[in-house]
Amino acid sequence: MARHLITSALPYINGVKHLGNLVGSMLPADVYARYLRAAGHEVLAICATDEHGTPAELGAHAEGMDVAEYCTRHHETQRQLGERFGLSWDHFGRTSAPQNHYLTAHFARKLKEQGFTEVRTTTQVYSIADGRFLPDRYVVGTCPNCDYERARGDQCENCGKQLEPTQLIRPRSALSGSEAIEQRDSAHVFLLQSVLAERIREWVDTKDHWPQLTRSIAYKWLDEGLEDRGITRDLAWGIPVDPDDFPEAAGKVWYVWFDAPIGYLAATREWADANHSGDAAEAAFDRWWRLERGADDVTYTQFMGKDNVPFHTLSFPATIIGSGEDWKLVDRLKSFNWLTYYGGKFSTSEGRGVFMSDALELAPADCWRWYLMANAPESDDASFTWDLFGDAVNKDLVGTFGNFVNRTATQVTRHFGDEVPSGGEDESVEDELWARVGARLRDYTDALDELQFRRAAAALRALWAEGNIYLEEREPWRTVKVDRERTATTLRTALQVACIHSVASSPFVPEAAARLAAAFPQAGPDKFALDASLVGAVRASVSSGDSFVAPGLLFDKIPAEDLAVWSDRFSGSESTGE
């Protein structure tokens, strides 16, 4: 049994997330966590809402709410939606929690002690109309790199270039829209990434197993020259800078991209504090994050969209390395390209694209989980279309997986009642089937071990198909009329294959897999490991005379007319605004 720490990029607190957010981080993290648990490993899956910075203040401003109240409300919304999608976090925390306040201050203090921070007087954007400084996302304007007219003051969403607000062309306030802004001096703490650049490069050089997307982004930034980064902001909402540590920056808060990755550690500490007390809580936390206290045997895997890669391959490692302490660094970093909606961006204001709350009104979570992971944007950007979603549900889930289970259950209950049929010994046809099933299963687990989710989905689909191929070959609906014993063997074998499906399918479609597993009450899903032993274990456990409870239809077909209605509903307006 190995130990695995899994984190997904923290969703911003500002509202319901869309399908692209889901497939780019939280969902693949859950599929992988479920797979590792099913394989018998010890897993700690951590996520949290990212509650600081301008998204929180702007969201609260738009809704006329206090920021703290706004964050509490939306944290609960995101937690509930995640759980309804089957996201099996061990803990879903908050970056506004006391644990993150403590750890962020701790890392800032350690970085200062190690000589990797510096207070500099910088020129910041000040809005005369709003009477305040406008850091990062409070400033919008034209990107100097690609001429995108709605670039934010921290990063251009169009070309991905990291920016400072003062670099924007024709900057304006995101609060009031006023261009009555000017530049004023303000003292801020900087993380000296340039000093740490070579140490970071040496560390990245050891990650030759990272996906090409991840490595190319990291090296691009390193090759262009890693610049020092301001890690404080002129905001009212955030983790306050300790004036004893940085008196020149008193009254400011830590930059959201400084405290948010520390939130992985803080949410783990939340988990430890919720499940232990005193020294036991500290020990529980340390064994996942402190190398000298038990974390040296942990494999740490992060999941995120490509826009988050620079912060996780460069800035956050700079924080960890620069602290001089024995914190666990990421081992595997799986990054994803964009999921678009028919080639365009998802947009809340334009009603374009499907968001998590909308999706669950239309179809069960398993349908979305399967579609998204089977079409995950791993090698390139992927475009959501309703035709592809319909095919994923109707052809894969209904026509392949569900069809095999329903055909088998119908034949068993019709001819043999509510138990696994007794039959003769396997013949060459069954031997060949088990060889193919074993091969498909190896393809599937190998792909998951390598974090190749589209390939894993294809292998799982092929595993489901083996059941239908076997039934077509053996034709139990015909042989039952002439050879009942032969038919019993066929259906016993088919039930064993279905039981294997219940275990193998659990990472992708957990609700349906659990319903199918319940059809075998004497076997039980916890009895089997999702590894090379699965085929033999199921064949030994699902025996003649065991109880069988027909699971009913696992999935319902989606009519073409529903897909057409949904396509029209989520197509958005003609406006180009975001």
Secondary structure, DSSP 4 states (H G I P E B T S, - for coil): --EEEEEEPPPBSSS--BHHHIIIIIHHHHHHHHHHHHTT-EEEEEEEEB--SHHHHHHHHHHT--HHHHHHHHHHHHHHHHHHTT---SEEEETTSHHHHHHHHHHHHHHHHTT-EEEEEEEEEEETTTTEE--GGGEEEE-TTT--TTEESSB-TTT--B--GGGSEEEEETTT----EEEEEEEEEEE-HHHHHHHHHHHHHT-TTS-HHHHHHHHHHHHH-PPPEE-EE--SSSPBPPTTT-GGGTT-EE-HHHHHHHHHHHHHHHHHHHH--HHHHHHHHHHHHBGGGTGGGEEEEEEEEGGGHHIIIIIHHHHHHHTTS-BPPPSEEEEE--EEETTB--BTTTTBS-BHHHHHHHS-HHHHHHHHHHT--SSS-EEE-HHHHHHIIIIIIIIIIIHHHHHHHHHHHHHH-SBPPP-----HHHHHHHHHHHHHHHHHHHHHHTT-HHHHHHHHHHHHHHHHHHHHHH-HHHHTTT-HHHHHHHHHHHHHHHHHHHHHTTTT-HHHHHHHHTT-TTT-GGG--SSTTHHHHHHHHS-TT-B------S--PPPHHHHHHHHHHTB--S----
